[in-house]
Each structure stands twice: as structure tokens, then as C-alpha cells.
Amino acid sequence: MPRRRSPALTDAEARVMVVVWQRNEATVADVVAVLNKKRAATYSTVQTILRILEAKGYVSHEKVGRAFIYQPRVDERQARRRALRHLATRLFKGSPSLLVLNVLEDDRIDTQELQRLKRIIGRFGRKIARSF
């Protein structure tokens, strides 16, 4: 039985998506050229990743001549939300508050960052209260 693909992005898929988001459209060769500035990437590997991303609904393509031009179908914000939902479901019993609690318990969060998070949560609380 074939393995079901996760809706979340793998590290390699995320690297490819960053290029597609930055360019707003890209061929396989475009992505390879950008990725090769930081680490080795082969044409066939990038092509396979783009096909997987298309199957997951992250990109679509159109054929122009012999080239496939890929465009993002999911923006970065949507991708982050998908990733967080996936993470919350898999590791935090589907609980967003448990996920946030674990972030807050991280010893790398300093006082400034904690104050910033309090302001953000306060804004969201007021926004939700106004909607009722």
C-alpha cells in the first residue's frame, strides 16, 4: 500500500517553495539555479519535488513551449497555518493552546519577546470580543 503524503511541507519542499514564492513563478531550472547558490540541487530532484508540491496543492503549472512554469497556489501565510495545524494535530493532541504553552515554556523566549506576545494576544482577544 502506498504511503500517504503529509500535507505539511518537508524541509526540501519548503526550500523549493521559498524560491517559487519569491519569484511568483519559476521553472525547474530557475529553482535549481537559486538553490545551487546555497547547496547542491539536481534538476531531477527539484522536478520531483515540484510534482509532489503540485499533488499537495501548493503549486500549479502551465506549459510554455517545452518548459513547465510553476506558480504558487498557497501563499506563505496559508502554508504556515497548515504546518501549525499539522504540528498541533500530531504532537499536541490537536490543541492550539498546548502548542502555544510549549512555545512559551521555551527558555529562548526573553522578556521582550514575551511582552510582544502578550500585546498580540491582547489584540486578538479584543478582536474576538468585538465579533460577538
N, C-alpha and C positions, 0 to 999 in steps of 0.2 A: 504494500500500500504506500503511495507517495506521501512524503512528509508535507504537512500543511504549512504554507508560508506565513510567517508572522506579519501582521500589519505594520509593526514597528520597523524602523529603519535600522539596518546593521551599520557598523562603522563605515564600511566601504560604500554602502548605498548613500549614507549621509554625506560623505566626501563628494560623491558624484552629484548629489542634489544641490550642494552648495554652489558648484560650478553652474548648473542649469539655472538656479535662482539668480545668481549674479549676472549671467548673460541674458536671461529670459528666453533664450533659445540656443541650442547647441547641437552640433553633430558629434558623433563619436570621436572624430579626430580633434575637435575643439576641446572636448573634455580631457582626452589623453594629453594634449599639449599643456593644459593648465595643471593637471595632476602631476605630470612629469617634472614640473618645477620644484616639487617638494619630495616626491618619492616615485619610484618606478611604477608605471601603469601600462599594461599592454592593451592594444586595440581590442582584442577578443574578450578580455576580461571586462573592459568598460562596456562593450557591446552587450555582453551577457547581463551585466548589472542594469543597464538601461532597459533591457527587455523585462527583467524582474520588476523594476520600478513601474513599468507600464502595466504589468499584470496586477500590481498592487494598487494602481490608480494614481500614482504620484506624477507620472508624465504621460504625455501623448506624443505622437509623431505624425509628421506628414512627409511624404516622399517628394523630393525635389531633384529631378534628374535621377542620379544613382544614389544620392545621399538621403538618409533619414534625418530630419531636423526635429529635435525633441524640444517640447515646451513643458513647463511645469503646469500641472493640473491642481496641485495642492501648494498653497503658499507656506512660508516658513512658520508662521503662527499656527496654522492648522496642523502642520507636522509636529510641532512641539506639543500641542494639545493631544494629538493621537498618541505620542510617545508617553506622555504623562498618564493618560488613561490606561495604556497598556501596562506601564510600570505599577500603577495603583492596583490594577486587577491582579497582576502576577505576584507582587511582593507585599502588598498592603491590604489584602482582603477586600479590595475594591473601595477602600476608604480614603478619600482625599485628605481628610483631617489627619489620619495616621501618617500619610506621606509627608504632609507639612510638618507634623510633630517631629518626624525623623530629621527633616531638614533643619528645623530649629535647634535640635539637640546636637547638631554637628558643631564640634569645637572650633571650626574655622570661621564661624559667624562672629564678627566682632560687634561691639556696642552700636557703632554707626549703622551697620547693615541691619541690625535688629530694630533700630529706630525707624529706618526706612521701611522695613516690612510692616511695622505697626501702622505707619501712615497709610500704606497701601491697603492693608486690611480694613482700616477705619473708613477709607473712601469707598471700598466695596460694600461695607456694612451699611453706610448711608445710602448708597445707590440701591441696594436691595430693599431697604426700609421704604424708600420713596416709591418703589414699584408695587407696594401692597396697598 
